[in-house]
Amino acid sequence: MPFRNVFSRSRSSANDNNNAKHRYQSNNPFRRSSAQPPSDPPIDAPPPYNSDTPPSLLQRLPTFRSTAVPDPYAPLRRFDTVFLIDDSGSMSGSNWIQTSAALSTIVPVCTTHDADGVDIHFLNSRLSGLQITSSDQVLNLFERVTPSGTTPTGARLNTLLQTYLNAFRRNQGIKPLNIICITDGEPSDPGKLERAIVKAAKELDGLKAAERQVGVQFFQVGSDEGATEALEELDNSLVEEHGVRDMVDTVSWKQMNGGGGLSGDGILKAVMGAVDKTLDRKRRLH
């Protein structure tokens, strides 16, 4: 009897210990249990996607619109560009190399906006490059021309201007003309040069042509002071002395890269100065 009582108490104590162990285990937050915890209240599934009713979160997000960068050379599409290159004897050497390198850089930019390409003429050589579209064509053309002779800028420019004016009289819907003359010295026919420009300006006024129907830009390569003075006089005096439209612009070697020499970028600025009066004014201020 005492034995059964002792056994009964021991068994009861074991049960108590087991119950306590189970209570501890059930309260232990770190215990892994195969029993599933009580499930949370059910969550409604998201509504099906409907392109007509975007989620409210997307409606609250700000929208960003890409802004296209304007093309600064887009106006070139409206003009035909012609280069008139001084090939007199003084252009031999570094001036010839600078000029060909600069044109080979800028021509692809011009032709990107004008599929017709550009025309390149020389003061002395009768060889011309028509509808030039690549750097290789520019370099090949310059290799075929040997600088020699004088600087007949007036005679050659007059031919180009009158050829265009004859075409303009027949069809006033043709593209405006932009002539870029690159030279290293004073013209050997300054009187002809002035008369050619004044005559063309008066004819354009008589035809009531647009202000920038024809533009002529003189670009100096080299540092000849006499050439600088002659070109600046053309730029500043023709309008006042003859009362004609302003169709001439000049860039001296001092204005080009701070006197650092001819460059494709400088030529492009001259071209855009003729095409876009706003750029021209900005260039003069700087």
C-alpha positions in Angstrom: 0.0 0.0 0.0 2.7 2.5 0.8 4.5 1.4 -2.3 1.4 2.1 -4.5 1.0 5.4 -2.8 4.6 6.4 -3.5 4.3 5.2 -7.1 1.1 7.0 -7.5 2.7 10.2 -6.3 5.7 9.8 -8.5 3.5 9.1 -11.5 1.4 12.2 -10.6 4.6 14.3 -10.3 5.8 13.0 -13.7 2.5 14.0 -15.2 2.7 17.4 -13.6 6.3 17.8 -15.0 5.2 16.8 -18.5 2.3 19.2 -18.4 4.6 22.0 -17.3 7.0 21.0 -20.1 4.2 21.2 -22.6 3.1 24.5 -21.3 6.7 25.9 -21.5 7.1 24.6 -25.0 3.8 26.0 -26.2 4.8 29.4 -24.8 8.3 29.3 -26.2 8.4 31.7 -29.2 11.6 30.1 -30.6 10.3 26.5 -30.6 9.7 25.0 -34.1 6.5 23.2 -34.1 4.8 21.1 -36.8 1.5 22.5 -35.6 0.3 25.4 -37.8 -0.2 28.7 -36.0 -3.6 30.2 -36.0 -4.3 31.6 -39.5 -4.8 35.3 -40.0 -8.0 36.6 -41.3 -8.2 36.0 -45.1 -6.9 38.8 -47.3 -8.8 39.7 -50.4 -7.0 38.9 -53.6 -6.1 42.0 -55.8 -8.5 42.8 -58.5 -7.6 41.7 -62.0 -5.5 44.1 -64.1 -7.6 46.4 -66.3 -5.8 48.8 -68.6 -8.8 51.1 -68.4 -8.5 51.4 -64.7 -4.8 51.6 -63.7 -3.9 51.0 -60.0 -4.4 54.0 -57.8 -0.6 54.0 -56.9 0.3 54.5 -60.5 -2.2 57.3 -60.8 -0.4 59.1 -58.0 3.1 58.7 -59.5 4.4 61.8 -61.3 4.9 61.6 -65.0 8.1 62.6 -66.7 8.1 63.8 -70.3 11.3 63.6 -72.3 12.3 66.9 -73.9 14.0 66.6 -77.3 17.2 68.6 -77.6 16.8 71.1 -80.5 19.2 70.6 -83.4 21.3 73.8 -83.7 22.1 73.0 -87.3 18.6 72.3 -88.5 18.4 75.7 -90.3 21.0 74.4 -92.8 18.3 72.4 -94.5 16.9 75.7 -95.8 20.1 76.8 -97.6 22.5 75.8 -100.3 26.1 76.1 -99.1 28.9 77.0 -101.5 32.6 77.3 -100.5 34.9 79.6 -102.4 38.5 78.8 -101.6 41.6 81.0 -102.2 44.1 78.9 -104.1 46.6 81.7 -104.7 50.4 81.0 -104.2 50.4 82.3 -100.7 48.0 79.6 -99.6 50.6 76.9 -100.1 51.8 75.0 -97.0 50.1 75.3 -93.6 47.2 77.5 -94.8 46.3 74.9 -97.5 46.5 72.1 -95.0 44.4 74.0 -92.4 41.7 74.8 -94.9 41.4 71.3 -96.3 41.3 69.8 -92.8 38.7 72.3 -91.6 36.4 71.7 -94.6 36.8 67.9 -94.2 35.4 68.3 -90.7 32.5 70.6 -91.4 31.2 69.3 -94.7 29.7 66.1 -93.2 27.8 68.3 -90.7 26.4 70.4 -93.5 25.5 67.5 -95.7 23.7 65.7 -92.8 21.2 68.5 -93.1 21.3 68.9 -96.9 21.4 65.7 -98.9 22.5 67.7 -101.9 25.9 68.3 -100.3 28.0 71.4 -100.8 29.8 72.9 -103.7 33.5 73.9 -103.5 35.0 76.3 -106.0 38.5 78.0 -106.2 39.7 81.4 -107.1 42.1 80.3 -109.8 41.6 76.7 -110.6 38.7 75.8 -112.9 38.3 72.5 -111.1 35.3 72.4 -108.8 33.6 69.9 -106.5 29.9 69.8 -106.9 27.6 68.1 -104.3 30.4 67.1 -102.0 29.1 65.0 -99.2 32.2 63.4 -97.5 35.5 64.2 -95.9 37.3 61.9 -98.4 35.9 63.9 -101.3 37.1 67.1 -99.8 40.6 65.8 -99.3 40.8 64.3 -102.8 39.7 67.6 -104.3 42.4 69.6 -102.5 45.0 67.1 -103.5 44.2 67.8 -107.2 44.5 71.6 -106.9 47.9 73.3 -106.5 47.9 76.8 -105.1 49.3 79.4 -107.5 48.6 82.8 -108.9 46.9 85.9 -107.4 43.8 86.5 -105.5 40.9 87.4 -107.9 38.2 87.3 -105.3 36.0 89.9 -106.9 35.9 88.3 -110.3 35.2 84.8 -109.0 32.6 85.9 -106.5 30.8 87.9 -109.1 30.4 84.8 -111.3 28.9 82.8 -108.5 26.5 85.6 -107.5 25.3 86.3 -111.0 24.8 82.6 -111.7 22.6 82.4 -108.7 20.7 85.6 -109.4 19.9 84.4 -112.9 18.4 81.2 -111.5 16.5 83.2 -108.8 14.9 85.4 -111.5 13.6 82.4 -113.2 12.4 80.7 -110.0 12.1 82.7 -106.8 11.2 79.5 -104.9 14.8 78.2 -105.0 16.8 77.8 -101.8 18.7 80.8 -100.4 22.4 80.8 -101.1 25.2 80.8 -98.5 28.7 81.5 -99.8 31.7 80.9 -97.6 34.9 82.5 -98.9 38.1 81.3 -97.2 41.2 83.5 -98.0 44.6 84.4 -96.6 45.2 87.8 -98.2 43.9 91.0 -99.7 42.0 90.6 -103.0 44.0 91.5 -106.1 40.8 93.1 -107.5 39.3 95.0 -104.5 37.3 97.3 -106.7 35.6 94.4 -108.5 34.9 92.7 -105.2 33.1 95.7 -103.8 31.1 96.3 -107.1 30.1 92.6 -107.3 28.6 92.7 -103.8 26.9 96.0 -104.2 25.4 95.0 -107.5 24.1 91.7 -106.1 22.6 93.5 -103.1 20.8 96.1 -105.2 19.4 93.4 -107.5 18.1 91.4 -104.5 16.5 94.6 -103.2 14.9 95.2 -106.6 13.5 91.7 -106.7 12.2 92.1 -103.1 14.1 89.0 -102.0 14.1 87.8 -98.4 16.7 89.5 -96.2 18.9 86.4 -96.1 18.3 85.2 -99.6 22.0 85.5 -100.2 24.8 85.7 -97.6 28.6 86.0 -98.1 31.0 85.2 -95.3 34.7 85.9 -95.6 36.8 83.7 -93.5 40.5 84.5 -93.0 43.2 81.8 -92.7 46.6 83.0 -91.7 47.5 86.3 -89.9 48.0 88.8 -92.7 47.1 92.2 -91.3 46.3 93.7 -94.7 43.8 91.0 -95.3 42.2 91.6 -91.9 41.7 95.3 -92.7 40.3 94.7 -96.1 37.8 92.1 -94.9 36.7 94.3 -92.0 36.1 97.2 -94.3 33.8 95.0 -96.4 31.9 94.0 -93.4 31.4 97.5 -92.0 31.3 100.0 -94.8 29.2 98.6 -97.7 25.9 99.1 -96.0 26.6 102.7 -94.9 28.3 103.8 -98.1 25.9 102.3 -100.6 22.6 102.0 -98.6 22.2 98.3 -99.5 21.2 95.3 -97.5 23.7 93.7 -95.1 24.7 90.5 -96.8 28.4 90.3 -95.8 30.0 89.0 -92.6 33.7 88.5 -91.9 35.7 86.5 -89.4 39.4 87.5 -89.1 42.2 85.3 -87.8 42.1 87.2 -84.5 38.4 86.2 -84.0 39.0 82.6 -84.9 39.8 80.6 -81.7 41.6 83.6 -80.2 44.0 83.6 -83.1 44.6 79.9 -82.8 44.0 79.1 -86.5 41.3 77.9 -88.8 39.0 75.1 -87.5 35.9 73.2 -88.5 34.0 74.6 -85.5 34.9 78.2 -86.6 33.7 77.6 -90.1 30.5 76.1 -88.7 29.9 79.3 -86.7 30.4 81.4 -89.8 27.9 79.3 -91.7 25.4 79.5 -88.9 26.0 83.2 -88.6 24.7 83.6 -92.1 21.8 81.2 -91.6 20.6 82.3 -88.2 20.9 86.0 -87.3 20.5 85.2 -83.6 23.7 83.1 -83.6 25.5 85.8 -85.6 24.7 88.4 -82.9 25.8 86.1 -80.1 29.1 85.5 -82.0 29.7 89.2 -82.3 29.2 89.8 -78.6 31.7 87.2 -77.6 
